[in-house]
Amino acid sequence: MPVARPETSDARVIAHVDMDCFYVQVEQRKQPELRGLPTAVVQYNEWQGGGLIAVSYEARKCGVKRSMRGDEAKAACPEIQLVQVPVARGKADLNLYRSAGSEVVSILAQSGKCERASIDEVYLDLTDAAESMLADAPPESLELMDEEVLKSHILGLSRKDGDDFEESVRDWICRKDADRRDKLLSCGIILVAELRKQVLKETEFTCSAGIAHNKMLAKLASGMNKPAQQTVVPYAAVQELLSSLPIKKMKQLGGKLGTSLQTDLGVDTVGDLLQFSETKLQEHYGINTGTWLWNIARGISGEEVQGRLLPKSHGSGKTFPGPRALKSLSNVQHWLNQLSEELSERLSSDLEQNKRIASTLTLHASAFRSRDSDSHKKFPSKSCPLRYGVTKIQEDAFNLFQAALREYMGPFGSKPQGNKQETWRITGLSVSASKIVDIPSGTSSIMRYFQSQSTVPSRSADGCVQDHVVTPSASEGCSEQISTETQAVIPEEDTGVTYTFPNFETPDKDVDLVSEKDVVSCPSSEATDVPTQLESNRTSQTKRTGRKINNPKEKNRGMPSIVDIFKNYNASPPTKQETQEDSTVSPSTSKRANFSNSSHSSEVTQESEERRQQIDWGYKIDEIDQSVLNELPVEIQRELRRFLHPNKRLNTNSKSKGDGSTSSIAHYFPPLNR
């Protein structure tokens, strides 16, 4: 059954604002003497003058292209000024350009819903602003119009020979007999022209824009007349725009799908798609893709402006072309450390400034193999839960690479084949953090530390980050739950937990390696998974457990700490008298006592047993993930299993600590100071 066709939304006003050779403009603002001169921004490497990443329009007139290197650019334009992009950690540092792009976004966002698509491009939904203008001050009522408005390019605008261009634009904008869609676009023309002037005034940057009824058409229009101009696509001119547009120029058709359309259906332009019915396209490419192709051929797109001012992900990457390809694990690890350090800085900044946190770390790489019949085999991407902190990200990124490399090399790995050993070369590396969300308010139960699943971070009313650990072990979780009444800092201790990391030579049987869309666990030898920028706040800001409090006395004294659970712990078995007293205490006290008891006598009542089976945080013992317990130190495993299975006989031959005494779980928590 065909999917529902998206609404055409002809009455919307969407603008795509694209900065003009943005990196060059940023450098010209820093060095005003470069304005008006042929200029290009080059990469940090010096081979053949560096690769060009941005070229000014003055240099383009001299034949300089972005595909050139610095030496080629100088040969084509001897007077060109080459500015090297800032360098950090052996690679290009784009923070200067990101900050400049944020300046532009802050201005554009004042007029309506704003979606930041990249460093130098933004989508705007100006529908509400256009409707307000149409109601209060329609374009036909304006006596004067700004010059920037009259310079607009309106597709399909018919002019007679000798007609003044600006007057023709004015007549189109001020038509009284125009339909509502065109009247809203006329308002959009005025609004976008004003925004572009404001950006120029406040940032010294010029930009171009496309104005249409959806994002797809606005994007196509923004690049048609550059620099510092705007182009409008009325509904009546949609087919004129698309009929001759090369199929590869359309977003999402530049790859395999576009190639398939050319080879299988003989489609060279978007207009060529009009000859095929929706059913025919669905037969070739499936229901959803077929319907989407049928829609875009008619200029229909239901994609909304997302209202996002911040990026959806953070990434750091580097290429190693030709002879610079990486050949060893040590070189790969070195560059992954550099990339991870940059990524960690950006994550920390995002968390501090925007209160956002990412949950997935992904590694991408490009590679080739020697003696490979399938030399174009794609290097697999791998993902795992993201742990904050430079060391953790570096460690996890390298583990992901090794997992991907084993899969890429196949079952024989790097073993010799014949007389020669098969080798690999890495030509590109990148690490990225995704699934970024705002830290919501609220708390989470401590019981999550005993479940083998990722948790959603949260933020308390005072802004304190909580529950941001992704898939921690139980010991890590316990060490993170600090009482709000405890001001002393619990020092980090070596709990003696040993993890085995995967390596390239020996396949790791303990880690489930999956594709990019899935998640692999990245074990850690470190004690806690706390964002580094928050560690300094441990003395002043503490975390709360998410247990709901119904007891007024507990409400008066604040949220309980995990230390409260263990405060009555006694390493020796309880006496008969103590056991009898336990059955007469209050429910909350009984629950804590039941948790701390290392054994249960026959006098424990059925009611007490039921309370033991359902602990005060609301989870049943049967719901505890037993596999997580295996990650705990041996001493804690023994005590928890003794509590969970009191009738089970424990192994008395287990090893004790070096001093001859067996440590209890209470050893891992300092005394509680009230």
C-alpha positions as CSV (number, residue, x, y, z in Angstrom):
1,M,0.0,0.0,0.0
2,P,1.6,3.4,-1.0
3,V,2.6,5.6,1.8
4,A,0.7,8.8,2.4
5,R,1.9,11.6,0.2
6,P,3.2,14.6,2.2
7,E,1.3,17.8,2.0
8,T,2.7,20.3,-0.5
9,S,2.6,23.1,2.0
10,D,2.5,25.7,-0.7
11,A,1.7,28.4,1.8
12,R,4.9,28.1,3.7
13,V,7.8,30.5,3.3
14,I,11.2,28.8,3.7
15,A,14.6,30.4,3.2
16,H,18.0,28.8,2.9
17,V,20.8,31.2,3.8
18,D,24.3,30.3,2.6
19,M,27.4,32.2,3.5
20,D,29.6,33.3,0.6
21,C,33.1,31.6,0.6
22,F,32.7,31.8,4.4
23,Y,36.2,30.7,5.5
24,V,37.7,33.5,3.3
25,Q,35.4,36.0,4.8
26,V,36.4,35.1,8.3
27,E,40.0,35.5,7.4
28,Q,39.4,38.8,5.7
29,R,37.6,40.1,8.8
30,K,40.8,39.2,10.8
31,Q,43.0,40.8,8.1
32,P,41.0,43.6,6.4
33,E,43.9,44.2,4.0
34,L,42.9,41.1,2.2
35,R,39.5,42.4,1.2
36,G,39.1,42.7,-2.6
37,L,42.2,40.7,-3.3
38,P,42.2,37.1,-4.7
39,T,42.4,35.0,-1.6
40,A,42.2,31.3,-0.7
41,V,42.3,29.4,2.6
42,V,44.6,26.4,2.4
43,Q,45.0,23.3,4.6
44,Y,47.8,23.1,7.1
45,N,50.1,20.7,5.2
46,E,52.7,22.2,2.9
47,W,52.7,19.5,0.2
48,Q,52.4,21.5,-3.1
49,G,51.3,24.5,-1.2
50,G,48.4,22.8,0.7
51,G,44.9,21.9,-0.5
52,L,42.4,24.8,-1.0
53,I,39.3,24.6,1.1
54,A,37.8,28.1,0.3
55,V,38.4,30.4,-2.7
56,S,37.3,34.0,-2.9
57,Y,35.2,35.2,-5.9
58,E,38.1,37.4,-7.0
59,A,40.3,34.4,-7.2
60,R,37.6,32.4,-9.0
61,K,37.6,35.0,-11.8
62,C,41.3,34.2,-12.3
63,G,40.5,30.5,-12.8
64,V,41.3,29.2,-9.3
65,K,39.2,26.3,-8.2
66,R,38.8,24.5,-4.9
67,S,40.2,21.3,-6.4
68,M,43.6,22.9,-6.9
69,R,46.5,23.0,-4.5
70,G,48.3,26.1,-3.4
71,D,51.1,25.8,-6.1
72,E,48.5,25.4,-8.8
73,A,46.5,28.4,-7.6
74,K,49.6,30.6,-7.7
75,A,50.4,29.4,-11.2
76,A,46.8,30.4,-12.3
77,C,46.7,33.6,-10.3
78,P,50.2,34.9,-9.2
79,E,48.8,37.6,-7.0
80,I,46.6,35.2,-4.9
81,Q,46.9,35.5,-1.1
82,L,47.1,32.0,0.6
83,V,46.0,31.9,4.2
84,Q,46.7,28.8,6.2
85,V,43.8,27.4,8.3
86,P,44.6,27.3,12.0
87,V,46.2,24.1,13.2
88,A,45.7,22.1,16.4
89,R,46.9,18.5,17.2
90,G,48.4,18.1,13.7
91,K,45.1,18.9,11.9
92,A,42.9,21.7,10.8
93,D,41.2,23.6,13.6
94,L,37.8,24.9,12.5
95,N,36.7,26.4,15.8
96,L,37.3,30.0,14.5
97,Y,34.8,29.3,11.7
98,R,32.3,27.6,13.9
99,S,32.2,30.6,16.3
100,A,31.8,32.9,13.3
101,G,28.9,30.8,12.1
102,S,27.3,31.0,15.5
103,E,27.3,34.8,15.2
104,V,25.2,34.6,12.0
105,V,22.8,32.0,13.5
106,S,22.1,34.2,16.5
107,I,21.0,37.0,14.2
108,L,18.9,34.9,11.8
109,A,17.2,33.0,14.7
110,Q,15.4,36.2,15.8
111,S,13.0,36.1,12.9
112,G,11.6,32.6,13.1
113,K,12.2,28.9,13.4
114,C,15.9,28.4,12.5
115,E,17.8,25.2,11.7
116,R,21.6,25.2,11.5
117,A,22.5,22.8,8.7
118,S,26.3,23.3,8.8
119,I,29.0,25.8,9.8
120,D,27.9,28.2,7.0
121,E,24.3,27.4,6.1
122,V,20.9,27.9,7.8
123,Y,17.3,27.1,7.0
124,L,14.6,29.5,8.2
125,D,10.8,29.1,8.4
126,L,9.4,32.6,8.0
127,T,5.8,31.6,7.5
128,D,4.6,33.2,10.7
129,A,6.5,36.4,10.2
130,A,5.3,36.6,6.6
131,E,1.7,36.1,7.6
132,S,2.0,38.9,10.2
133,M,3.4,41.2,7.6
134,L,0.7,40.4,5.1
135,A,-1.9,41.1,7.7
136,D,-0.4,44.3,9.1
137,A,1.6,45.9,6.2
138,P,1.2,44.1,2.9
139,P,3.9,44.7,0.3
140,E,1.5,46.6,-2.0
141,S,1.1,49.2,0.7
142,L,4.8,50.1,0.9
143,E,5.8,53.3,-0.7
144,L,9.6,52.6,-0.5
145,M,11.5,49.4,-0.9
146,D,15.1,48.7,0.0
147,E,17.5,48.3,-2.9
148,E,18.4,44.8,-1.7
149,V,14.8,43.8,-2.1
150,L,14.7,45.1,-5.7
151,K,17.8,43.2,-6.6
152,S,16.0,39.9,-6.0
153,H,16.0,37.3,-8.8
154,I,12.5,35.9,-9.3
155,L,12.4,32.8,-11.4
156,G,9.8,32.9,-14.2
157,L,9.5,36.7,-14.0
158,S,8.7,37.9,-17.5
159,R,10.2,41.2,-18.7
160,K,9.8,43.1,-21.9
161,D,12.8,44.5,-23.7
162,G,13.8,47.8,-22.2
163,D,11.9,47.1,-18.9
164,D,13.9,48.1,-15.8
165,F,14.9,45.1,-13.8
166,E,14.2,46.7,-10.4
167,E,10.8,48.0,-11.5
168,S,9.8,44.6,-12.8
169,V,10.7,43.1,-9.4
170,R,8.7,45.8,-7.6
171,D,5.7,45.2,-9.8
172,W,5.8,41.4,-9.1
173,I,6.1,42.0,-5.3
174,C,3.2,44.6,-5.2
175,R,0.7,42.7,-7.4
176,K,-2.8,43.0,-5.9
177,D,-4.2,40.2,-7.9
178,A,-1.5,37.7,-6.8
179,D,-2.7,34.6,-5.0
180,R,-1.9,34.1,-1.3
181,R,1.2,31.9,-1.9
182,D,2.9,34.6,-4.0
183,K,1.9,37.3,-1.6
184,L,3.6,35.4,1.3
185,L,6.7,34.9,-0.9
186,S,6.7,38.7,-1.5
187,C,6.8,39.2,2.3
188,G,9.5,36.6,2.5
189,I,11.6,38.5,0.0
190,I,11.4,41.7,2.2
191,L,12.2,39.8,5.4
192,V,15.2,37.9,4.0
193,A,16.7,41.0,2.4
194,E,16.4,42.8,5.8
195,L,18.1,39.8,7.6
196,R,20.9,39.7,5.1
197,K,21.6,43.4,5.7
198,Q,21.6,42.9,9.4
199,V,24.1,40.0,9.2
200,L,26.4,42.2,7.1
201,K,26.1,45.1,9.5
202,E,26.8,43.1,12.7
203,T,29.3,40.5,11.4
204,E,30.7,42.0,8.2
205,F,29.8,38.8,6.3
206,T,27.8,38.7,3.1
207,C,25.4,35.8,2.4
208,S,23.1,34.6,-0.4
209,A,19.6,33.1,0.0
210,G,17.0,31.1,-1.7
211,I,13.3,31.7,-0.9
212,A,10.6,29.1,-1.8
213,H,7.7,27.1,-0.4
214,N,9.9,24.2,0.9
215,K,13.5,23.4,2.0
216,M,14.4,21.5,-1.2
217,L,13.5,24.3,-3.5
218,A,15.1,27.0,-1.2
219,K,18.3,25.0,-1.1
220,L,18.5,24.8,-4.9
221,A,17.7,28.5,-5.3
222,S,20.3,29.8,-2.8
223,G,23.2,28.8,-5.0
224,M,21.9,30.1,-8.3
225,N,22.9,33.8,-7.9
226,K,26.0,34.4,-5.8
227,P,27.5,36.3,-4.0
228,A,25.3,38.5,-1.8
229,Q,22.1,38.0,-3.7
230,Q,18.8,36.2,-3.2
231,T,16.7,34.1,-5.6
232,V,12.9,33.4,-5.3
233,V,11.1,30.3,-6.6
234,P,7.3,31.0,-7.0
235,Y,5.1,28.0,-7.3
236,A,4.5,28.6,-11.0
237,A,8.3,28.4,-11.7
238,V,9.0,25.1,-10.0
239,Q,8.9,23.0,-13.2
240,E,11.1,25.5,-15.0
241,L,13.7,25.1,-12.2
242,L,13.5,21.3,-12.1
243,S,13.1,20.4,-15.8
244,S,16.7,21.0,-16.7
245,L,18.3,20.3,-13.3
246,P,20.9,17.5,-13.5
247,I,19.7,14.5,-11.5
248,K,23.0,14.4,-9.6
249,K,22.5,18.0,-8.4
250,M,19.5,17.0,-6.4
251,K,20.1,16.4,-2.7
252,Q,20.3,12.6,-1.9
253,L,20.7,11.7,-5.6
254,G,24.4,12.3,-5.9
255,G,25.3,8.7,-5.1
256,K,24.2,5.2,-6.0
257,L,20.5,6.1,-6.3
258,G,21.2,8.8,-8.8
259,T,23.5,6.5,-10.8
260,S,20.8,3.9,-10.8
261,L,18.3,6.3,-12.2
262,Q,20.7,7.2,-15.0
263,T,21.7,3.7,-15.9
264,D,18.4,1.8,-15.3
265,L,15.8,4.4,-16.3
266,G,17.8,6.7,-18.5
267,V,17.0,9.7,-16.3
268,D,19.5,12.6,-16.7
269,T,17.5,15.5,-15.3
270,V,14.9,15.8,-12.5
271,G,12.3,16.7,-15.2
272,D,12.9,13.3,-16.8
273,L,11.3,11.7,-13.8
274,L,7.9,13.1,-14.8
275,Q,7.5,10.5,-17.5
276,F,7.3,7.7,-14.9
277,S,4.2,6.9,-12.8
278,E,4.4,6.6,-9.1
279,T,3.7,2.9,-9.4
280,K,6.5,2.4,-11.8
281,L,9.0,4.1,-9.6
282,Q,7.8,2.1,-6.6
283,E,8.4,-1.1,-8.6
284,H,12.0,-0.2,-9.1
285,Y,12.9,1.4,-5.8
286,G,10.3,0.4,-3.2
287,I,7.2,2.2,-2.0
288,N,8.9,4.9,0.1
289,T,11.7,5.8,-2.3
290,G,9.4,5.5,-5.3
291,T,6.9,8.0,-3.8
292,W,9.7,10.3,-2.8
293,L,11.1,10.4,-6.3
294,W,7.6,11.0,-7.7
295,N,7.2,13.9,-5.3
296,I,10.5,15.7,-5.9
297,A,10.0,15.6,-9.6
298,R,7.0,17.9,-8.9
299,G,8.8,20.0,-6.4
300,I,6.9,18.5,-3.4
301,S,8.7,18.1,-0.1
302,G,7.2,17.7,3.3
303,E,10.5,18.1,5.2
304,E,10.1,20.6,8.0
305,V,12.6,23.2,9.4
306,Q,13.7,21.5,12.6
307,G,14.2,24.6,14.8
308,R,17.7,23.5,15.8
309,L,20.4,26.1,16.5
310,L,23.0,23.5,17.6
311,P,24.6,20.7,15.6
312,K,23.1,17.2,15.8
313,S,26.5,15.6,16.3
314,H,30.2,16.4,16.9
315,G,33.0,14.9,14.9
316,S,36.7,15.1,14.3
317,G,38.4,13.5,11.3
318,K,41.6,13.5,9.2
319,T,42.6,12.0,5.8
320,F,45.9,10.3,5.0
321,P,46.1,10.3,1.2
322,G,48.7,8.4,-0.9
323,P,52.1,7.8,0.9
324,R,50.8,9.3,4.1
325,A,48.4,6.3,4.7
326,L,48.7,4.8,8.1
327,K,50.4,1.4,8.2
328,S,50.5,0.4,11.9
329,L,48.3,0.2,14.9
330,S,50.6,2.6,16.8
331,N,50.2,5.3,14.2
332,V,46.4,4.7,14.1
333,Q,46.3,5.0,17.9
334,H,48.3,8.2,17.9
335,W,45.9,9.9,15.5
336,L,42.8,8.5,17.2
337,N,44.1,10.0,20.4
338,Q,44.4,13.4,18.7
339,L,41.0,13.2,17.2
340,S,39.4,12.0,20.5
341,E,41.0,14.9,22.3
342,E,39.4,17.4,20.0
343,L,36.1,15.6,20.2
344,S,36.2,15.6,24.0
345,E,36.9,19.3,24.1
346,R,33.8,20.0,21.9
347,L,31.6,17.7,24.0
348,S,32.8,19.4,27.2
349,S,32.0,22.8,25.7
350,D,28.6,21.7,24.5
351,L,27.8,20.3,28.0
352,E,29.0,23.4,29.8
353,Q,27.4,25.9,27.4
354,N,24.3,24.2,26.2
355,K,23.5,21.5,28.8
356,R,23.5,18.8,26.2
357,I,25.1,15.4,26.4
358,A,25.8,12.7,23.7
359,S,25.3,9.0,24.2
360,T,26.9,7.3,21.1
361,L,30.5,7.2,19.9
362,T,31.1,6.1,16.3
363,L,34.3,5.4,14.5
364,H,34.6,5.7,10.7
365,A,37.6,4.9,8.6
366,S,38.6,4.4,5.0
367,A,41.2,1.8,4.0
368,F,42.5,-0.5,1.4
369,R,44.3,-3.9,1.5
370,S,47.2,-5.3,-0.4
371,R,46.7,-8.6,-2.3
372,D,42.9,-8.1,-2.1
373,S,40.6,-9.3,-4.8
374,D,38.0,-6.9,-3.4
375,S,40.2,-3.8,-3.0
376,H,37.2,-1.6,-2.7
377,K,35.7,-3.4,0.3
378,K,34.3,-0.8,2.7
379,F,35.9,-0.5,6.1
380,P,33.1,-1.1,8.6
381,S,32.0,1.6,11.0
382,K,31.6,0.7,14.7
383,S,29.7,2.3,17.6
384,C,29.5,2.0,21.3
385,P,28.1,3.9,24.3
386,L,29.9,7.2,24.8
387,R,31.8,7.7,28.0
388,Y,32.9,11.3,28.8
389,G,36.6,12.0,29.5
390,V,39.5,12.2,27.1
391,T,41.1,8.9,28.2
392,K,37.9,7.0,27.9
393,I,37.1,8.3,24.4
394,Q,40.6,7.5,23.3
395,E,40.4,4.0,24.7
396,D,37.0,3.3,23.2
397,A,37.9,4.7,19.8
398,F,40.9,2.4,19.6
399,N,38.9,-0.6,20.7
400,L,36.3,0.2,18.0
401,F,39.0,0.4,15.4
402,Q,40.5,-2.9,16.3
403,A,37.1,-4.5,16.2
404,A,36.4,-3.0,12.7
405,L,39.9,-4.0,11.5
406,R,39.3,-7.7,12.5
407,E,36.1,-7.6,10.5
408,Y,37.7,-5.9,7.6
409,M,40.6,-8.2,7.3
410,G,38.4,-11.3,7.6
411,P,39.1,-14.6,9.4
412,F,42.8,-14.7,8.4
413,G,43.5,-11.3,9.9
414,S,47.1,-10.3,9.2
415,K,48.4,-13.8,8.8
416,P,50.8,-14.4,5.9
417,Q,49.1,-15.6,2.7
418,G,51.5,-17.5,0.5
419,N,54.9,-15.9,0.6
420,K,53.7,-12.4,1.5
421,Q,51.8,-11.0,4.4
422,E,48.6,-9.2,3.6
423,T,48.7,-5.6,4.8
424,W,46.3,-2.8,5.3
425,R,46.5,1.0,4.9
426,I,44.3,3.6,6.5
427,T,43.5,6.6,4.4
428,G,41.0,8.3,6.6
429,L,39.9,8.3,10.3
430,S,37.1,10.1,12.1
431,V,35.4,9.8,15.5
432,S,32.0,11.3,16.1
433,A,29.5,11.7,19.0
434,S,25.8,11.5,18.2
435,K,22.4,11.1,19.8
436,I,22.8,14.4,21.5
437,V,20.0,15.4,23.8
438,D,19.2,18.2,26.3
439,I,19.7,17.1,29.9
440,P,16.2,16.7,31.2
441,S,15.1,17.5,34.7
442,G,14.3,14.7,37.0
443,T,16.1,11.8,38.7
444,S,16.6,8.2,38.1
445,S,16.5,5.1,40.4
446,I,19.7,3.7,41.7
447,M,18.4,0.3,40.5
448,R,19.5,1.3,37.0
449,Y,23.1,0.5,38.0
450,F,22.0,-3.2,38.3
451,Q,20.5,-3.2,34.8
452,S,22.6,-3.9,31.7
453,Q,21.2,-1.0,29.7
454,S,22.1,2.6,28.9
455,T,20.6,5.3,30.9
456,V,19.3,8.7,29.9
457,P,21.1,11.6,31.5
458,S,19.2,14.1,33.6
459,R,19.6,17.4,35.3
460,S,18.2,18.5,38.6
461,A,16.6,21.8,39.2
462,D,19.9,23.4,40.3
463,G,21.6,22.4,37.1
464,C,23.5,19.5,38.5
465,V,24.1,16.7,36.0
466,Q,22.8,13.4,37.1
467,D,22.7,9.8,35.7
468,H,25.0,10.5,32.8
469,V,26.9,7.3,33.1
470,V,26.3,5.0,30.1
471,T,26.1,1.3,31.0
472,P,28.3,1.4,34.1
473,S,29.0,-1.6,36.3
474,A,27.4,-1.8,39.6
475,S,30.5,-0.8,41.5
476,E,30.8,2.3,39.3
477,G,27.1,3.1,39.9
478,C,27.5,2.8,43.6
479,S,30.5,5.0,43.7
480,E,28.5,7.8,41.9
481,Q,25.6,7.9,44.3
482,I,26.6,10.5,47.0
483,S,24.3,11.7,49.7
484,T,23.0,15.2,49.5
485,E,23.8,15.4,53.2
486,T,27.4,14.3,52.8
487,Q,29.8,17.1,52.0
488,A,33.0,15.0,52.1
489,V,34.3,13.8,48.8
490,I,34.6,10.0,48.4
491,P,38.1,9.4,47.1
492,E,38.6,7.2,44.0
493,E,40.0,3.9,44.9
494,D,41.4,1.0,42.9
495,T,38.7,-1.6,43.3
496,G,40.9,-4.2,41.8
497,V,38.6,-4.7,38.8
498,T,40.4,-6.1,35.8
499,Y,39.0,-5.9,32.3
500,T,40.2,-7.6,29.2
501,F,40.4,-5.4,26.1
502,P,40.1,-6.7,22.6
503,N,43.2,-6.8,20.5
504,F,43.8,-7.3,16.8
505,E,45.8,-10.5,17.1
506,T,43.3,-12.4,19.3
507,P,39.6,-12.2,18.5
508,D,37.7,-11.0,21.5
509,K,35.0,-13.5,22.5
510,D,33.6,-11.4,25.3
511,V,32.6,-8.3,23.3
512,D,29.7,-8.5,20.9
513,L,30.9,-6.6,17.8
514,V,28.1,-5.2,15.6
515,S,27.6,-2.8,12.8
516,E,27.3,1.0,13.0
517,K,23.6,0.9,13.7
518,D,24.1,-1.3,16.7
519,V,26.2,-0.8,19.8
520,V,29.3,-2.6,21.1
521,S,30.3,-2.4,24.7
522,C,33.6,-0.8,25.4
523,P,34.9,-2.0,28.8
524,S,37.0,0.3,31.0
525,S,39.6,-0.1,33.6
526,E,38.7,3.2,35.1
527,A,36.5,3.5,38.1
528,T,33.9,6.0,37.1
529,D,32.3,7.5,34.0
530,V,31.9,11.1,35.0
531,P,32.4,14.0,32.5
532,T,35.8,15.5,33.3
533,Q,34.4,19.0,33.5
534,L,32.1,17.9,36.3
535,E,34.7,16.3,38.5
536,S,35.6,19.6,40.0
537,N,32.1,20.1,41.1
538,R,31.9,16.9,43.2
539,T,32.7,18.8,46.4
540,S,29.9,21.3,45.9
541,Q,27.3,19.5,43.9
542,T,26.1,16.0,44.7
543,K,23.8,13.5,43.1
544,R,20.5,12.2,44.3
545,T,18.9,8.8,44.0
546,G,15.6,8.6,42.1
547,R,13.7,6.7,44.8
548,K,10.3,8.2,45.5
549,I,9.8,9.2,49.1
550,N,6.5,8.7,50.8
551,N,7.8,8.9,54.4
552,P,7.5,12.5,55.8
553,K,10.5,11.9,58.0
554,E,12.7,11.0,55.0
555,K,11.4,14.1,53.2
556,N,12.5,16.2,56.1
557,R,16.0,14.9,56.1
558,G,16.6,14.8,52.4
559,M,17.2,12.1,49.8
560,P,19.0,9.0,51.2
561,S,22.5,8.0,50.1
562,I,23.6,4.6,49.2
563,V,25.7,4.8,52.3
564,D,22.4,4.7,54.2
565,I,21.7,1.3,52.8
566,F,25.0,-0.1,54.1
567,K,25.3,1.9,57.3
568,N,24.0,-1.0,59.4
569,Y,26.2,-3.5,57.7
570,N,27.8,-6.0,60.1
571,A,30.4,-8.4,58.7
572,S,29.5,-11.0,61.3
573,P,26.3,-13.0,61.1
574,P,23.4,-11.5,63.2
575,T,22.5,-13.1,66.5
576,K,19.2,-14.7,67.1
577,Q,18.1,-11.7,69.3
578,E,19.0,-9.3,66.5
579,T,17.0,-11.3,64.0
580,Q,14.0,-11.2,66.3
581,E,14.3,-7.5,66.7
582,D,14.4,-7.0,63.0
583,S,10.9,-8.4,62.6
584,T,9.5,-5.7,64.9
585,V,11.1,-2.5,63.4
586,S,9.4,-0.1,60.9
587,P,9.1,-1.2,57.3
588,S,11.8,1.2,56.0
589,T,14.2,0.2,58.7
590,S,13.4,-3.5,58.1
591,K,14.2,-3.1,54.4
592,R,17.6,-1.6,55.1
593,A,18.3,-4.2,57.7
594,N,17.3,-7.0,55.4
595,F,19.7,-5.7,52.8
596,S,22.6,-5.6,55.2
597,N,22.1,-9.0,56.7
598,S,24.5,-11.6,55.3
599,S,22.2,-14.5,56.3
600,H,18.6,-15.2,57.3
601,S,17.6,-17.3,60.2
602,S,14.5,-19.5,60.4
603,E,12.7,-16.9,62.6
604,V,12.4,-14.4,59.7
605,T,8.7,-13.9,59.2
606,Q,6.9,-14.3,55.8
607,E,6.2,-10.6,55.8
608,S,9.9,-9.8,56.3
609,E,10.7,-12.2,53.5
610,E,8.3,-10.4,51.1
611,R,9.8,-7.1,52.0
612,R,13.2,-8.5,51.2
613,Q,12.0,-9.7,47.8
614,Q,10.9,-6.2,46.9
615,I,13.4,-3.6,48.0
616,D,12.4,-0.1,48.8
617,W,13.5,1.3,45.4
618,G,10.6,-0.7,43.8
619,Y,12.4,-3.4,41.9
620,K,12.2,-7.2,42.5
621,I,15.3,-9.1,43.0
622,D,14.5,-11.3,40.0
623,E,14.8,-8.2,37.8
624,I,18.5,-7.7,38.7
625,D,20.7,-8.5,35.8
626,Q,23.0,-11.3,37.1
627,S,25.6,-10.7,34.4
628,V,26.3,-7.3,35.8
629,L,27.2,-8.8,39.2
630,N,30.1,-10.6,37.5
631,E,31.8,-7.3,36.8
632,L,32.0,-6.4,40.5
633,P,35.0,-7.0,42.8
634,V,34.9,-10.5,44.3
635,E,34.2,-9.3,47.8
636,I,31.1,-7.4,46.7
637,Q,29.9,-10.3,44.6
638,R,30.0,-12.6,47.6
639,E,28.0,-10.3,49.8
640,L,25.4,-9.4,47.2
641,R,24.9,-13.1,46.2
642,R,24.6,-14.0,49.9
643,F,21.9,-11.4,50.2
644,L,20.1,-12.4,47.0
645,H,20.3,-16.1,47.6
646,P,20.5,-16.6,51.4
647,N,19.7,-20.3,51.3
648,K,22.5,-21.1,48.8
649,R,25.7,-22.4,50.3
650,L,28.6,-20.2,49.4
651,N,32.1,-21.3,48.5
652,T,34.2,-20.8,51.6
653,N,37.5,-21.3,49.8
654,S,37.3,-18.0,48.1
655,K,40.5,-15.9,48.3
656,S,40.9,-13.2,50.8
657,K,42.8,-10.0,50.7
658,G,46.5,-9.9,51.2
659,D,46.3,-8.9,54.8
660,G,44.4,-12.1,55.6
661,S,41.0,-10.4,56.2
662,T,38.1,-10.6,53.8
663,S,36.9,-7.2,52.8
664,S,33.2,-6.4,53.1
665,I,31.1,-4.2,50.8
666,A,31.2,-1.5,53.5
667,H,34.9,-1.2,52.9
668,Y,34.2,0.6,49.7
669,F,32.3,3.4,51.3
670,P,33.7,5.8,54.0
671,P,31.7,6.5,57.2
672,L,28.7,8.8,56.8
673,N,29.1,12.1,58.6
674,R,25.7,13.4,59.7
